[in-house]
Each structure stands twice: as C-alpha cells, then as structure tokens.
C-alpha cells in the first residue's frame, strides 16, 4: 500500500511538472522592466494541479498485458497406440488363429482370406498357447511399457490418459483392473499405477525432499448417456461446460488418499457399483464406460505442480446378432455402440482439422466425448490400448478396432507442465516489482529533467537581471564622465578601466546567456521528444485499452451466447430424456401386454386342444359302438341265413 501510494505521488508530481514545463515552452519568459531587489531571488513557478486520468486510461496491473501466466510449454506429440492380443478362451480352443505379430507390425487375416498389415507404437502378444516372433507380454510387462510413463508424467506435472478400446470380451477390463482375485501377478494397470505412485512418494519422503504430496481420486460411470459417481452411492450427475475450464462434472466427489490401501478400497467400491451383464460373447460384460482419475499435487517452496492421471475402461463394442441380447441389454448395446461411434467421429474430425481449421469437432454429441475432450488433442499425453481377439471368427470386429487405432495415431496432443497459482503469484509479484521499478526510474529521470529546466529558467532570469544592472551602471558612469569636466587624469583613467571591466563582464554575461539559451533550446527539443514519446505511448495504451474493452465485450457476448446455448441443450436433453423414459415405459407396457396376450393365447390353445381331443374321443367311441352294432347285426343275419339254409335243406 505504501509503495503504491509513493508511486502515485510521484506520478502526480511528474504530470504537474510536465504540464508546467509545457506551459513554459508555450509562453517564453518576459524581460523584467524593473530593477531587481538586491538579495532577492526570482519567484519559482507554481505547479498546476492535474486531475487523475480516467479509469480507462490508467495503467492497470490487472490488464492482459500485465498478467502473465507462467507455464512450461511442451511439444506436440502423437497419441501412442498399443495393441494387445489376448489368449484363447475355453470356448475358443478349437478356433482358427487370425493374427500374426512381429515387432511393431500386426498381420490379420479376414474371413474372406484377405491379409492386412498394421503398424503401431507397441505390439503386445499375450497368447500363451501359441508362440510367435514377438515375446510374451504379461500384466507386469504391459505396465512397464505403458503404465510406468503415466507415473513419470504425473510427477513431472503433465496430464496423462490411457483408455482401453476393443470389442466385448477382448480383455479391456482385465488389462485395466485385473481378474479381481487379488493375485499380484494378474493385477491390472490401475492397481500397479497406484502402487508405483505411492512408492515414489514414500521414497521421496525417505530421501528428505522438501515436497508435500496430496493425492485425490474420483471414479465416474457413463451409463446410457448419464453420468454417475461410483464412489458416492452412484449419485447421478450432469456435465457442464464453460469457456475457461471446458467440460466438467459439478458435484463429483474427490476422495483424498494417504496410501495404497485407501485407494485400493475405493477402486473395489467403484467396481462393485459398475453395471455388468452376461451374453453369448462374454460372461461378465461391462455395460457402461468407467473413468478413474488420480489427481496429484506437489507443493514445494518454489512452485506447485498439479497433474492428473485418467484411466478409462471403455465398454466393448458388439454386434447384436452375435451377442443375441434383447430387452434392457439391447438398449445398453445401442447406447455403447453409439457413444463409441461418436468417439470415432471426433477422432476423424480432429485429424481432418489439421488440414481444414474450420472443421467442427462434435464433442457435444455424447457424454463420453465431452469427458475425453482434453485427452483428444488437448493438454494431455494420451495412450490408446487396443485389445483384440486372436480368433478368425472375431476378425471382422478386430479389423474395426485396428482401423480405429490407426486413425488415432494421427492425432496430436500438446501437453504442458501445470503449475499452480503459487508460482504464478510469485511471478506476478516479480513482474509488478519490475514494472514499478521501471516506472519509478522513468519518473526520476523526468523529475531530474524538470528540475534542470527550472534551474535553467532561474539562471536565465538571474543573467537577465545582471545584464540589466551592468547596463544601468555603465550608462550611469558614462553620464558622470560626460557631466564632469573637472575630473583628474587618474580619476578618468580609473573610470575607463572600470568601464572596460563592465564591458568585459557584459560580454561574458551575453555569452553565458547565449549558451544558456542554447541549452534551453536543447532541453526544449529533448522535452518535445519526450512529450512526443509520452503521447505516442499514451495513444498506444488507449488503443490497447479500447481493444481490450472490445475483446472483453466480445467474450461477454460469447459467454452469454454459450450460456443460452447450454440452457437450450440442457432443456433439449431433459425433454429427450423424458421422451426416452416415456418411450421406455410404453415399450415395457407393450411388452407386458404382449406377454399377457401370449399367456391368453397359450391358455386358449390348451383349452381348444383339450376340447377337440374330448370331441375326438367321443366321436371315436361312437364310431366303435356303431361298428360293434353293425358287426353284431351282421353276425345275427349270418346266423339267421344259416338257420334258413338248414331249414331249406
């Protein structure tokens, strides 16, 4: 406060002196017509009071020019793509192998016999029943290749993301979480990353590093385009968006963890709340996408780093004719395939945007793409883990996943080191001090120039008064010499010497006055140059301020438009959700009605069948009775005819 007051006081003095100096330049000093009083100095000009400039013309430290955010920029990097081929399942022991791997190249054979080649950053062979030219990669080797760099990036201050993609039953959840038995050898990516994270923290504490670590975790699920908090009783949340932070989930709880056991319990809790179901292709199929985030904050005396690790387990794509799902499972399959389709469309749009900057990216088409926006071409180092089945039966779905991965290779991300507000505040304080120091030096220079101008002006007045005094004294001596004819030769000689001395003094005064005038002209030129520079800086500052105001107005307008659009989108989403729920209710009612009709038809069929069977038995019994009567009548007639024949004989 005192420093700001001191600078403001100097600014006021400098402006007052500049205005007074400009007035002196416009009105040169007039020669005095009266003799100066001996021992009296000429009056010093008073400074005029100057009003403070308008608010828009002040050099505000909160302007965009003064604000500077310190961030260590990284370089553009392509998304890393890794392919992992799982082993045969028990039901696939007699299946034909469709993939062959060598180093970073994969060859797949389609059902039509066509062979296709793909190249990725990492190719991992996890089929222990068949050997190939690539070495076998278990869970630990997968972590060493992919997961270890996530931990390193987190402690360097970079955001990192890895998401598993593939068809249902290809091993995504196994790669990310493990088999759930607790066996250390089969643990997935998430448990191993968490262990390595806290091992690094414990090692840093043992070495005595002056670093404070804070770790928070969260876990959300995207189910039927709705977002749920898996760690908070599966509370339903909404996705919001802003120009500053992008998409975010308000109300999402982040739990602070101190060790691995705490984070392991939270992972188990979240896994227990996930939606799974069984169908023809997978006994435990994930019916929703899961996003597990680890927030790491490192506080040191010099800086604060805030990083994030996002571990995404995507639900698997599937074909309904293969999985043979119906009812709710069919609805889940449609939602999963739609969100994965939107994810592929966003990736394709990002690739095309490199050639066409006006290409729009449809992140708003699904909840999944909103949450993964930062990981796709944003501030993150991203890894795509594609899991694939080795069988020929699944080669069509495997080929779709490989093409998806081949498209993802072309996406570039730009990760930066995320430094928190502590370092920014220090840098801002340093910048403010530098600005104040430069401004103070400029004010001191201007004050020194103004004082020099005042001294020159004072000296000019003194020289003018001295020249006037000498001239008056010379005229007085000349009058005395002409009026007195009785002066002696000695007195006349003394007067002549005195006159010569006065002439010499007058010449020196004139010479000094000319030099002073020359200095004043130089100072006037220097002052004119300084005033011109000051006016130019003032003009530029005004232009920058006007441009800043226009930019702020545009940003405000865009923000209002964005809020209106967001409200419309939310209203449309709510209406769509209501319509979908109503339609779902109607479908359930129709299904119940159809089941009731089926039951009635079955009952009617049974009753009709029983009726016709009874009628058939009755008719058969009547026919048998008639046949017996005819038989008896025939026998009786035969006996009668035999008796008549005997009688005739």
C-alpha positions, 0 to 999 in steps of 0.5 A: 500500500505504501509503495503504491501510494509513493508511486502515485505521488510521484506520478502526480508530481511528474504530470504537474511538472510536465504540464508546467514545463509545457506551459513554459515552452508555450509562453517564453519568459518576459524581460523584467522592466524593473530593477531587481531587489538586491538579495532577492531571488526570482519567484519559482513557478507554481505547479498546476494541479492535474486531475487523475486520468480516467479509469480507462486510461490508467495503467492497470496491473490487472490488464492482459498485458500485465498478467502473465501466466507462467507455464512450461510449454511442451511439444506436440506429440502423437497419441501412442497406440498399443495393441494387445492380443489376448489368449484363447478362451475355453470356448475358443480352443478349437478356433482358427488363429487370425493374427500374426505379430512381429515387432511393431507390425500386426498381420490379420487375416479376414474371413474372406482370406484377405491379409492386412498389415498394421503398424503401431507404437507397441505390439503386445502378444499375450497368447500363451498357447501359441508362440510367435516372433514377438515375446510374451507380454504379461500384466507386469510387462504391459505396465512397464511399457505403458503404465510406468510413463503415466507415473513419470508424467504425473510427477513431472506435472503433465496430464496423462490418459490411457483408455482401453478400446476393443470389442466385448470380451477382448480383455479391456477390463482385465488389462485395466483392473485385473481378474479381481482375485487379488493375485499380484501377478494378474493385477491390472494397470490401475492397481500397479499405477497406484502402487508405483505412485505411492512408492515414489512418494514414500521414497521421496519422503525417505530421501528428505525432499522438501515436497508435500504430496496430496493425492485425490481420486474420483471414479465416474460411470457413463451409463446410457448417456448419464453420468454417475459417481461410483464412489458416492452411492452412484449419485447421478450427475450432469456435465457442464461446460464453460469457456475457461475450464471446458467440460466438467462434472459439478458435484463429483466427489474427490476422495483424498488418499494417504496410501495404497490401501485407501485407494485400493478400497475405493477402486473395489467400491467403484467396481462393485457399483459398475453395471455388468451383464452376461451374453453369448460373447462374454460372461461378465460384460461391462455395460457402461464406460468407467473413468478413474482419475488420480489427481496429484499435487506437489507443493514445494517452496518454489512452485506447485505442480498439479497433474492428473492421471485418467484411466478409462475402461471403455465398454466393448463394442458388439454386434447384436446378432452375435451377442443375441441380447434383447430387452434392457441389454439391447438398449445398453448395446445401442447406447455403447455402440453409439457413444463409441461411434461418436468417439470415432467421429471426433477422432476423424474430425480432429485429424481432418482439422489439421488440414481444414481449421474450420472443421467442427469437432462434435464433442457435444454429441455424447457424454463420453466425448465431452469427458475425453475432450482434453485427452483428444488433442488437448493438454494431455499425453494420451495412450490408446490400448487396443485389445483384440481377439486372436480368433478368425471368427472375431476378425471382422470386429478386430479389423474395426478396432485396428482401423480405429487405432490407426486413425488415432495415431494421427492425432496430436496432443500438446501437453504442458507442465501445470503449475499452480497459482503459487508460482504464478503469484510469485511471478506476478509479484516479480513482474509488478516489482519490475514494472514499478521499478521501471516506472519509478526510474522513468519518473526520476529521470523526468523529475531530474529533467524538470528540475534542470529546466527550472534551474535553467529558467532561474539562471536565465532570469538571474543573467537577465537581471545582471545584464540589466544592472551592468547596463544601468551602471555603465550608462550611469558612469558614462553620464558622470564622465560626460557631466564632469569636466573637472575630473583628474587624469587618474580619476578618468583613467580609473573610470575607463578601466572600470568601464572596460571591466563592465564591458568585459563582464557584459560580454561574458554575461551575453555569452553565458546567456547565449549558451544558456539559451542554447541549452534551453533550446536543447532541453526544449527539443529533448522535452518535445521528444519526450512529450512526443514519446509520452503521447505516442505511448499514451495513444498506444495504451488507449488503443490497447485499452479500447481493444481490450474493452472490445475483446472483453465485450466480445467474450461477454457476448460469447459467454452469454451466447454459450450460456443460452446455448447450454440452457437450450441443450440442457432443456433439449436433453431433459425433454429427450430424456423424458421422451426416452423414459416415456418411450421406455415405459410404453415399450415395457407396457407393450411388452407386458401386454404382449406377454399377457396376450401370449399367456391368453393365447397359450391358455386358449390353445390348451383349452381348444386342444383339450376340447377337440381331443374330448370331441375326438374321443367321443366321436371315436367311441361312437364310431366303435359302438356303431361298428360293434352294432353293425358287426353284431347285426351282421353276425345275427343275419349270418346266423339267421341265413344259416338257420334258413339254409338248414331249414331249406335243406 
